[in-house]
Amino acid sequence: MAPFDLEACIQQLLRKQLLHEALLREICEKTKEVLMRESNVVHISAPVTVVGDIHGFVISLLASFLPSDEPIDDFSIISFRLI
């Protein structure tokens, strides 16, 4: 398989055209390969909750400690919490 042309992919997306699933999978695999070589990548086992910058929202911080199966009804929580 020939390597994909990243610039062509970007131009296609800028024209609001979708990329084929196989191409998206290839992009994800290449991204994964690059990230796995990075020294700042930490390998951890699932399940895990990732909490980003909460900008001082204490309620959002507290909600990040809820079990994953708890409902989230605050949009500011959804914006930084991956389950």
PyMOL commands that set and color helices and strands:
alter all, ss='L'
color gray80, all
select helices_A, chain A and resi 6-14+21-37+58-63+75-78
alter helices_A, ss='H'
color red, helices_A
select strands_A, chain A and resi 50-51+81-82
alter strands_A, ss='S'
color yellow, strands_A
deselect
rebuild
show_as cartoon
